[in-house]
């Protein structure tokens, strides 16, 4: 669990901002969104293959001489 303690002279908005940064950096929301629905191992593998193919296509386009 993430915890943020208030520093001397820190207002509530700054405290909330620091907390939000911590949540973003830690990936808490991304993990929750990912776990919202069950995804089978085969579907995870398909997604990874699609991402890899997209990366290859994009790098091939960037590598093309102009």
FIKOL-781208 format. One record per residue: x, y, z of N, C-alpha, C in turn; residue in three letters. Coordinates in steps of 0.05 Angstrom, whole numbers, plus 32768, in hexadecimal, padded with zeros to 4 digits. Layout:
N
XYZXYZXYZALA/...
This chain:
66
80117FE88000800080008000801280198000UNK/800A802C7FEF801980457FEE801180588005UNK/80258065800F802080778025803080918021UNK/802380A78025803080C18023802B80D0803DUNK/804080D9804A803E80E9806380418106805CUNK/80328116806A803181338066804C813F8070UNK/80588150805F8070815E8067806981788075UNK/807C818380848076819D8092807081B2807EUNK/805A81C08082805281D68071804681CE8056UNK/804081B58052803681AB8038801781AD8039UNK/800C81B880247FEF81BA80237FE481A08017UNK/7FC9819D80187FBC818580107FC0817F7FF2UNK/7FC081947FE27FC381907FC57FDE81857FBDUNK/7FF3818E7FCB800E81847FC5801081677FCEUNK/800381617FE5800481467FEF7FF681337FDBUNK/7FDF813C7FD17FD0812C7FBE7FE081287FA4UNK/7FEE813D7F9B7FFE813C7F83801581287F86UNK/802281287F9E803781157FA3802C80F87FA3UNK/801580F57FAF800880DA7FB0800280D07F94UNK/7FF680E27F847FF080DA7F68800980D37F58UNK/801E80E17F5C803880DA7F4F804180BE7F57UNK/803F80B97F718047809E7F7B803680887F6FUNK/801C808D7F6D800A80797F61801180747F44UNK/8016808A7F35801E80877F19803880787F16UNK/804C807F7F26806680727F23806580557F2BUNK/8054804E7F3F805380337F48804280217F36UNK/8031802E7F258020801E7F12800880117F1FUNK/7FFE801D7F347FE780117F437FCF80107F31UNK/7FC880277F247FB080287F137FB280167EFBUNK/7FCA80157EEE7FCD80047ED77FC97FE77EDFUNK/7FD37FDF7EF67FD07FC37EFF7FB27FBD7F04UNK/7FA47FD07F107F887FCC7F167F787FCA7EFCUNK/7F7E7FDA7EE87F707FD97ECE7F767FBE7EC1UNK/7F8F7FB57EC37F977F9D7EB67F897F857EC2UNK/7F857F857EDC7F797F6F7EEA7F5A7F707EEAUNK/7F4F7F857EDF7F327F877EDF7F247F707ED2UNK/7F2E7F677EBC7F237F517EAD7F377F3A7EAAUNK/7F2D7F227EAB7F3F7F0B7EA77F487F097E8AUNK/7F627F057E877F6D7F017E6C7F7D7EE77E6DUNK/7F767ED47E5A7F837EBA7E5A7FA07EBE7E51UNK/7FB07EAA7E577FCC7EAA7E4F7FCF7EAC7E31UNK/7FBE7E9E7E227FC07E9F7E057FBA7EBB7DFBUNK/7FA67EC97E077FA07EE47DFF7FB67EF77E05UNK/7FC37EF37E1C7FDB7F047E237FF17F007E0EUNK/7FF57EE77E0680097EE17DF280027EEF7DD7UNK/7FE97EED7DCF7FE07EFB7DB67FE57F197DB8UNK/7FDE7F257DCE7FE37F417DD280007F487DD0UNK/80117F387DDC802E7F3C7DDB80387F3A7DBEUNK/802E7F267DAF80367F237D93802D7F3B7D83UNK/80157F457D87800C7F5D7D79801C7F757D7FUNK/80237F787D9980347F8F7DA080507F8D7D93UNK/805B7F757D9380757F717D8780747F777D69UNK/805F7F6D7D5B805D7F727D3E805A7F907D39UNK/804B7F9E7D4980487FBB7D4680637FC97D4AUNK/80727FC17D5E808C7FCD7D63809E7FC87D4BUNK/809E7FB07D4080AF7FAA7D2880A77FBB7D11UNK/808D7FBE7D0C80837FCF7CF5808C7FEC7CF9UNK/80887FF67D11808F80127D1680AD80177D14UNK/80BE80047D1D80DA80087D1B80E380057CFEUNK/80D67FF47CEE80DD7FF27CD280D6800B7CC3UNK/80C080187CCA80B980317CBD80CC80477CC4UNK/80D580487CDD80E8805D7CE6810480587CD9UNK/810B803F7CD4812580387CC98127803D7CABUNK/811080407C9E811080447C81811E805E7C7AUNK/8130805E7C65813D80777C5D812880897C4FUNK/812C80A37C52811980B67C46812480C17C2DUNK/
